[in-house]
Amino acid sequence: MTDTSGPSPADVAPIDDWNRLLDGRTAVVTGGGAGIGKAVCVLFARHGVHVEVAEVDADAAATTVAEIIAAGGSARSHVVDVTKPEAVSTFAADVLADHPALSVLVNNVGDYRPLVRFPDSTPESWQTMYAVNLQHIFAVTHAFLPTMMRQRRGSIINVHSVEAMRGYPGDPVYGAMKAAAAAFTTDLAIAVGRHGVRVNGIGPDLIQTPQVDYLSGYEDKTDLWPSWAPAGRLGWPDDVARVALFLASDLSAYVTGHNIPVDGGSLAGGRWFFSPTEGRFVNRPRNL
Ligand SMILES: NC(=O)c1ccc[n+]([C@@H]2O[C@H](COP(=O)([O-])OP(=O)(O)OC[C@H]3O[C@@H](n4cnc5c(N)ncnc54)[C@H](O)[C@@H]3O)[C@@H](O)[C@H]2O)c1
């Protein structure tokens, strides 16, 4: 008799419709009202997922949901400040009451503002960076992980920063919180992998959003993009959303515990600058 219980190529989940990679699933996206979070909500909805948007800005949340519904998708907004653990508990109870089989979570909220240089920082400013960049990842993940483990199906995506993976002189406390989010991603992935839950991170850089405006004041410097990003251009929220779609869907069924920079190559490029005047990469730029 053939033993059919062992490893088999059929362990790779079939993809029925490549245009609807998340068909029939439910996702929570925090900070879905603008920037990267909004692009994730809209792209996920196009791929058949029902999106539960957690957003502190009621108008922004409503706009995202209206766009999704106008395009034939399904979404609901929740006005919630994810830095408040009690608000996260109420939000999670609301979502799970209607969608107990939630299987995708994108922890996207994060902010470098207000930027405080380390010598000027205080216990209060450290707490602010902790609350907006790390604590809510613990709280929201803690709220939704049990249902994913019960179903043996889940994908958690933590949007942190490329500053999690390199030295960030601007605010080392912000950099430390993002690095902790990346480490949490890897650690949790190992802990829950055998329960069918995958955990991955995305480290954006150079993405044009309301929070980080790379265009204003640089209108006459667009020729320098090859110096700033090996990909040669500014990044957009859709660049990040597409990677999130890969990580949320069965395309990445065998990928867990990784932190993927979505940065146009800025991390890989290290300290090498492309000089348009010299026509080559330089590691000691005099004038780019
Ligand atoms: N844009 C970039 O180049 C870049 C670079 C590095 C890291 N990131 C990270 O990517 C993520 C998204 O960044 P973005 O540039 O799209 O940000 P953004 O500020 O443009 O958008 C964030 C959204 O989250 C909402 N939000 C903020 N605080 C909230 C809270 N406490 N509760 C609920 N919603 C809240 C905002 O209202 C807004 O709609 C963040 O974690 C950020 O740190 C972005």
PDBQT file of the ligand as one rigid body, heavy atoms in Angstrom, charges set to zero:
ROOT
HETATM    1  N1  LIG A 301       7.593  56.153   3.158  1.00  0.00    +0.000 N 
HETATM    2  C1  LIG A 301       8.827  55.679   3.364  1.00  0.00    +0.000 C 
HETATM    3  O1  LIG A 301       9.766  55.902   2.576  1.00  0.00    +0.000 OA
HETATM    4  C2  LIG A 301       9.104  54.846   4.590  1.00  0.00    +0.000 A 
HETATM    5  C3  LIG A 301      10.443  54.625   4.927  1.00  0.00    +0.000 A 
HETATM    6  C4  LIG A 301      10.730  53.852   6.033  1.00  0.00    +0.000 A 
HETATM    7  C5  LIG A 301       9.695  53.288   6.780  1.00  0.00    +0.000 A 
HETATM    8  N2  LIG A 301       8.391  53.518   6.442  1.00  0.00    +0.000 N 
HETATM    9  C6  LIG A 301       7.362  52.876   7.265  1.00  0.00    +0.000 C 
HETATM   10  O2  LIG A 301       6.272  52.444   6.467  1.00  0.00    +0.000 OA
HETATM   11  C7  LIG A 301       5.059  52.523   7.230  1.00  0.00    +0.000 C 
HETATM   12  C8  LIG A 301       4.046  53.347   6.467  1.00  0.00    +0.000 C 
HETATM   13  O3  LIG A 301       4.638  54.627   6.222  1.00  0.00    +0.000 OA
HETATM   14  P1  LIG A 301       3.958  55.750   5.294  1.00  0.00    +0.000 P 
HETATM   15  O4  LIG A 301       5.084  56.562   4.793  1.00  0.00    +0.000 OA
HETATM   16  O5  LIG A 301       2.978  55.128   4.352  1.00  0.00    +0.000 OA
HETATM   17  O6  LIG A 301       3.163  56.579   6.433  1.00  0.00    +0.000 OA
HETATM   18  P2  LIG A 301       2.005  57.706   6.320  1.00  0.00    +0.000 P 
HETATM   19  O7  LIG A 301       2.184  58.545   7.556  1.00  0.00    +0.000 OA
HETATM   20  O8  LIG A 301       2.038  58.380   5.010  1.00  0.00    +0.000 OA
HETATM   21  O9  LIG A 301       0.662  56.868   6.480  1.00  0.00    +0.000 OA
HETATM   22  C9  LIG A 301       0.410  56.228   7.713  1.00  0.00    +0.000 C 
HETATM   23  C10 LIG A 301      -1.073  56.034   7.952  1.00  0.00    +0.000 C 
HETATM   24  O10 LIG A 301      -1.194  55.473   9.275  1.00  0.00    +0.000 OA
HETATM   25  C11 LIG A 301      -2.154  56.214  10.029  1.00  0.00    +0.000 C 
HETATM   26  N3  LIG A 301      -1.783  56.154  11.436  1.00  0.00    +0.000 N 
HETATM   27  C12 LIG A 301      -0.749  56.810  12.030  1.00  0.00    +0.000 A 
HETATM   28  N4  LIG A 301      -0.727  56.545  13.347  1.00  0.00    +0.000 NA
HETATM   29  C13 LIG A 301      -1.763  55.704  13.587  1.00  0.00    +0.000 A 
HETATM   30  C14 LIG A 301      -2.250  55.066  14.750  1.00  0.00    +0.000 A 
HETATM   31  N5  LIG A 301      -1.669  55.285  15.937  1.00  0.00    +0.000 N 
HETATM   32  N6  LIG A 301      -3.311  54.226  14.641  1.00  0.00    +0.000 NA
HETATM   33  C15 LIG A 301      -3.899  54.017  13.438  1.00  0.00    +0.000 A 
HETATM   34  N7  LIG A 301      -3.494  54.609  12.297  1.00  0.00    +0.000 NA
HETATM   35  C16 LIG A 301      -2.433  55.435  12.367  1.00  0.00    +0.000 A 
HETATM   36  C17 LIG A 301      -2.064  57.624   9.442  1.00  0.00    +0.000 C 
HETATM   37  O11 LIG A 301      -3.252  58.368   9.728  1.00  0.00    +0.000 OA
HETATM   38  C18 LIG A 301      -1.860  57.346   7.956  1.00  0.00    +0.000 C 
HETATM   39  O12 LIG A 301      -3.089  57.163   7.297  1.00  0.00    +0.000 OA
HETATM   40  C19 LIG A 301       5.467  53.099   8.593  1.00  0.00    +0.000 C 
HETATM   41  O13 LIG A 301       5.692  52.051   9.497  1.00  0.00    +0.000 OA
HETATM   42  C20 LIG A 301       6.763  53.831   8.293  1.00  0.00    +0.000 C 
HETATM   43  O14 LIG A 301       7.602  53.974   9.431  1.00  0.00    +0.000 OA
HETATM   44  C21 LIG A 301       8.089  54.306   5.367  1.00  0.00    +0.000 A 
ENDROOT
TORSDOF 0
